[in-house]
Amino acid sequence: MPLLNASGCLDALTAPEVARSLDAFVTKTVTPLPREGNPPPRIAETDDWMLNSIGLQNPGIDAWAEDSYPRLVELDAELWVSVGGFSAHDYALVCERLDDLKGVAAIELNLSCPNVDEAPETAAELTAGARAATAKPLYAKLSPQTSDIAEAARAVEAAGADGLSLVNTLRGLALDPHTLRPRLALGAGGASGPALRPIALACVHACARAVELPIVGMGGVAAGRDALDLVAAGATAVALGTILFADPHAPARIRAELESELRARGHSSAAEIRGIALGSAAPAEASSK
């Protein structure tokens, strides 16, 4: 069962051994132009959540392709690039640039970042624009806050998505216990961590019922049992997020725990329980083609 990192939760250039322990490394989101990101403080922790408002800080696609890309392909880890923007034109521009880079195996479309202004186009329109700009596999990363995530999944599938990444963060707010003012400079931010797990599970389950696309499940995964649940709900791969900040060796541990969970249930591979919670045949295999 493939293990990835959630975008923004691992710097492969500072922790290459962790990136190599994954089946694919997903970059931080890249936009057409450089972005300094949001002002600090940009990270806050609560009992069950981690909040961030990084704001898509990145050097822009030209600088990324010139500086980061050559070093990332040297890691010998399958490379997925997260792409963001503020219009369909932005997404298409970055995807077109990536289409020429042979070392990029897949593109994840960050369609739902809670820390920046949203593009005026729908997720389907952004996906369609990206699809017209690249032949590479496209994974649409959807928000759990949409009114009907299954319908959103069907829409991006029709627009040309090859897979789904579920889910992005929720919008949350944490207050300083003394001042009672927001702990993040911009107020609210993206909430991730253990409390996101049942929400991610529900979204994977709903989308696996709605479409036949491969699904990368993510949200609060900290143990093998968490990965097992996502696979049972229909995920074909699992991404690790906030756990990597506390435990950079989590990929190996979670693989071992997952294998133990499977053996305890009399299974030899994750494929045998994939989609079992759906009560029907398992969805398609995850593939970067």
N, C-alpha and C positions, 0 to 999 in steps of 0.2 A: 504494500500500500504506500503510494508516494507521500513523502513529507516535504513541505515547503515552509518558508517563513512568510509571515504576513508582511506586506510592504511597509517599510519604515521601522521595522522592529529588529533589524540586523544590518550592520555595516560589514559587508564581506571583505572590504579592503583592510579593516582593522582586526577582523576575526575570521581569517580565511579558513581556518580549520573547522569552524562551526558551519560555514557555508558549504564546505565539502562534505559535511556529514548529512546534508540534506539532498533530496533527489533533484531539487531545482532551487535556485536562489532568485528571489523577487526583489528588484531594486526599489529604492525610494521613488516616489512619483517624479517624473520628469515633465517639464512644461516647455513651451516654445522658447520663452525668454527666461533669464535668471530671475530668481525670487529670493529675497532675504528672509522671508517668513514673517511670522507675527512677533511682536515684542515680548520679552520675558516678563514674568515667569510664564512658561509654556507647558509645564508638567505639574500635575498635582495628583496625589494618591489619597484614596479613601479606604474604608474597610474592604470593600468588594470591587472597587473600580480603580482604574488609572485614567486620568483625564489628560488630554493633550490638545494644544492649539498651535502646532508647529507651523501650519500655514503653507505647506508644500514648498519649504525651503529647498532650493536646488540650483545648480549652475546654469540651467537651460540646456536644450538639446545639443546645440553645437559644441559647447564646452564639454558636456558629458560624453559625447561621441569621440571627442579628441583626447580627453584625459582619462575618464573612468572606464569607458568601454574596453580599451586595449588591456587594461589591467584586470578587469573582470573576466574576460575570456581566457586569460592565463590561469585562472583558478581551476579549470577543467570541471566546473559545475554547470549544469544546464542553466541558461540565463533567461529569465523572464524580466521584461521591463514594464514597470507601472507607468502609465501615461495619464496626464491630467491637462486641464485647460479651462478656458472660460467661454468657449464657443465650439461648434462643430468644426470650424476651420482650424482651431488650435489642435484638436485631437487629430485631425487629418494630417496636419503639417508634421507633427511629431511621428505619427505612424508611417508617413511617407519616408521620412528620414531613416527610421529604423528598418524599413523594408530592404534597404541596401546593405544592412549589417548582417553578415551570414551567421555570426555568433549568437544572435538573438533568436531563441527558440520559440518564444511566445510573447504576446503583449497582453497585459492586464489593463483594462480601461477603468480608471478610477472615476466612476460616474457619480459618486455620492460623498465627497469629502465635506464634513460638517464645519470645517474651519476656514473656508473661503466662500466667496460669492459663487452661486451656482450658475452654470451656463443656462441661457434662455431656452435651449433646445431640450427635448425629452431624452431620456436614456436611449430610446430606440433611434432617435435622430442622430445622436452622437455616435452610436454604434455603426449606423449606416454610413456616416461620414468617414469613420475609421476604416470600415470594410472596403470602401472604394479606394483607399489610399495604400492598402497593404494586402499581400497574400498570406501573411503570417497568421497563425492561430490567434484568435481574439477571445479573451475571457472577460466578460462584463462583471464588474464588481458592483453589487447592488446594495442599497441602503435597507436596513430592517424597518425603517420608519415610513416606507411607502404604504399606501392604503391597501394594496393588493400585490404582494411580491410575486405571486404566481403569475398574475397578468403581466407584470413587468418582465418576468422571465420569458414568457411567450413572445412579448414584443421585441426583446433584444435578439431572441432566436430568429424571429422573422426578419430582423434587420441584418443578420449575418454573423451573430456571435457563434463561436465554436464551443464555448463553455461558460460557466458561471463561477464567480468567486463570492461566497456567502459566509459572513456578511461584513459590511463595513461597520464602523463604530456608530453608537447612538449619540445624540446630543445631550450633554449633561452639565451640571453646574455644581461646584463645591465652594462652600463659604469658609473663611477663616474663623475658627471658633472664638477668637478674641475680638476681632474687628467686625465680624459678620459681613465682610466684603468678599467679593469673588477672589478665589485663590489664583485664578488665571488672569493675566493682564486684560484679555479681551472678554472676560466673563465666562461664558459657556465654552465648552470644547467637546472633543470626541471622547466618549467613554468606552473603555474596553476593560477586559479582565474577567474574572470568574463569573460575575453576575450576568455577563453577556451570553453565557453558554446555553441556557434554555431557549433564549431568543434565537440564537443562531441555529439551534437544533430544529426549532419550529419552521424557520425559513428554508432550511435544507429539505426538510420533509415535504413542505408545500411545493417547492420548485421541482423536486424529484417526481412528484405526482403530475406536474403540469407539463414538463418537457423531458426530452431524452438526452439533453446535453450533459456532458460530464460536469461534475460539481466539485470545486475545491471548498471544503467546509472549514470555517475558522470562527473563533470567538470563544475565549476563555479556556482553551485547551491547555491543561496542565499535567495530565496523566494519560496513561494508555486507555483507561476506561472512557475518558472524554473522546478520544479518537475513535474508539469502538462505537460509541453512540452515534457519532456523526456518520460513520460508514453505514451503520444499521439504518439510519434515516435516509440514506441515498447518496452520500458523498463518495466520490471516487478518488479523492486525495484529501489530505488534511494539512492546514497551515498553522504554524505556531506563532503566536504574537507576543503578548506581554510576558509570558513565561520566560522568553529568551533574555529579558533584562535581569531577571533574578537567577536564572539557571541556564547559562549558555551551553551546558552539556545536555540540555533537555532532549534533543533529537534522539540520541542513543538510548537514553533512559525510557523515553516514551515508546520507541520501537520495541524494546525488550518487554515493557509492561503490556503493550498491545498483543504481542505474541503469547504472553502468559495468559492474558484474558481469553484469547482465542482457544488455546489449548485446554483451558479450564472448561470450556464449553464444547469441546470435542471437534474443533475446527482447525484446519491446517493453514488457512490463509484468510485474509480479510475479504477476498472475493466471495467466499462461501456465505458470508452474512450480509453482504452489501445489499441494501434496500429491504432487509427483512422486515423493518418496521412499516413498510408500505403495504405489505400484504400482497405483493405482486412481484413480477420478475424484476431483477436488478437493472438499474439504468446503465448506460454505456460506459465503457472504460475511459478514464482520463487519458488524454494523449496530447502531446504538443505537436503531433504529426511530423 
